[in-house]
Amino acid sequence: MSKIKMLDCTLRDGAYIVNSEFGEPAIKGIIRKLQDASIDIIECGWLKDKEHESGSSFFHVPSDVVPYITERKPGFMYVAMIDWDRYDLSNLPECDGNSIDAIRVVFPYNKFREGISVGKKVLEKGYTLFFQAANTLAYSNEDLVELAKEVNASGAKSLSVVDTFGAMYEEDLDRIVSVLNSELNPDIAIGFHSHNNQQLAFSNAIHFIKILEKTDRTVVVDSSLCGMGRGAGNATTELMVNYLNRKYETNYDMNAIMDAIDIYMKYFEEKYEWGYSTEYCISGMYCCHVNNIAYLTKNHRTSAKDMRNIIESLSPEDRKKYDYDLLEAKFIENQNRKINDTSTVEMLKKEMSGKKIVLVAPGKSSITEKDIIDEFIDQNRNDVIVIAVNALLEEYRNRYDFLFLTNNARYEYAKETRSEQFNAVKKILLSSVKNEGDPDEYIVEFERAIKRGWDHFDNAVICCLRLLKHLDVKDIYISGFDGFKETYNESYADASLPTVNPGKAWGELNEEIKDMFRDIKKKAQDMNITFLTESVYEQ
C-alpha cells in the first residue's frame, strides 16, 4: 500500500489571486491550522528575487518564512517553490533546518533538463528537492522516460505530474503515471497537482491515488483551501481530507480545516474570485494558458462562444503562451467580420436624416423616468426615431423604431425573451454579432463604431454614438445611460440581462466610459447630445 501525503499549496498558488498579499495574520493562521490538521507538507509560498514585504507569501530567502511559523513542529515539512529561471540561487543560503525544509522547482515542458540542473544546485545547499513538471500532458511516453531518467540521477525526492491547463482525463493520468511509476526509482514520490478547469480536479486526484494505491510508492496530492488558485483553482483541501479520512483511514483533522476556512478564507472568498467558470472550461478544452482567458474577459467582456472561437483559432503552441498582441489581433478578426456596408450606411443616413434620435439605454432610469421620455417622444412624434441600445425593455413595447446591438449574447437574449418585440423592430447590428442579416437587419462593420485607446472601447452607448456620427445625425437624446452600480445587475432596468464582466472596479469603468464620452463630444461638436435622464457621464 502506497503512503499518501497531503500537500497544501494555498499560500503559494493562492498568491496569484491576492498578489501574495494574504497579510501576516492569515499566513500565520493558515500555517498553524494546517499543522493542527496534520497536513503533511505545507507550502508557505514562493521564493522570489525581491525583498520580502511583511504579510506577503513571496519570500526572498528561507529565513523570511520563520516569523510566520509560530510553532515549528516535528513531522511536518515546510516547502517553498521557485520557478526554474526566475530565482537567483546565489541568494539561497545553506539549509539550516529552521525555516524551509524543501524547495519545489517548477519547469515547463521543453525545459525539464534545465530545470533539473537548477534543482541539483538547490540540493547542494542541503534542501530536500521536489520537482513540478508543468504541462505534463504535453510529454510523450518517450519524453516521460527521459524525464524519469534525469530525475533519478538528480537526487530529488518527488516528481509531480501537473495538469497545468486542467485538460486531463483519467486515461491521460493512466498513461503518464504508469510510465513514471515504471521508470522512476521506487524511493521517489510521485505527486499530482490538478486544476479545476473541467471540474475534474477532485475526481482526477482520487483517480491518481487509485492508480498507485497498490504500490509501495509515496504519493503526494496537492490541494488548497477552498480550491484557491489561479483561474479555475485546484482540488480542495477540505474535500481531499474528507475523502482520505473515509477511504484510507487517514487522521487529518477536519475541524482544523474548517477553522482555517471560517477564520481566514471567508474574507478572500468574498473579495476575490477563482474556481470553475465557463471561460476557464474553455482553457481546459484547448490546453490554453489562463492568461489568455483573463485577457479576453477583462479587456473585452468576450462572450463564451466568441472566446471559444478565438482560442480555437490559435495554434496549439500559441494557446500555451500568452501573446497579447496576437490575441488582440484574433479578437479583432473575430469581431470585425469584414463586410461591405456602404449601401447599409447610406440607407440608414436617409432614414435618420433630419430626425431627433432618442437612445433608450438599459439603465433603470429608462423605466423610473419613463413619463419624461414618453412626453418627449409624443411631442416630437413626427421627427423622432427611438433606438433601443443593447436591450429591449417590455415597457417600450410599441415605442422602438430600431434595436442597436453590439454583442451576440444580448442579440440572443432579446430574440429569445422579447420575441414579439424583437420581430417587430428593425435591427442595427455590428458585424461582431453577425455578418449576414435577415431582411429587417442592418449590418454595420464593427470598426465603424469603435475607437481604440480604452479597455472597454466597445461599450454599447458609446458605439451607438460613434455610429450616429458616421450617419451625420445632429440631435441625440439619451435616457437610461445611468452609470454602473456596485452590485450585480443593479444598474439595469431588466435585472436578468446578460451582464457585462469588466474585470475592474465599477467606478473605474464609469470613469473610462466618461472619458470616451468626452472624446466623442470633443470630436463631434456639431452633434447636440441631451440627457433626458440623469447620468454619471453628463458631469
Disulfide bonds with the S-S distance in Angstrom:
none
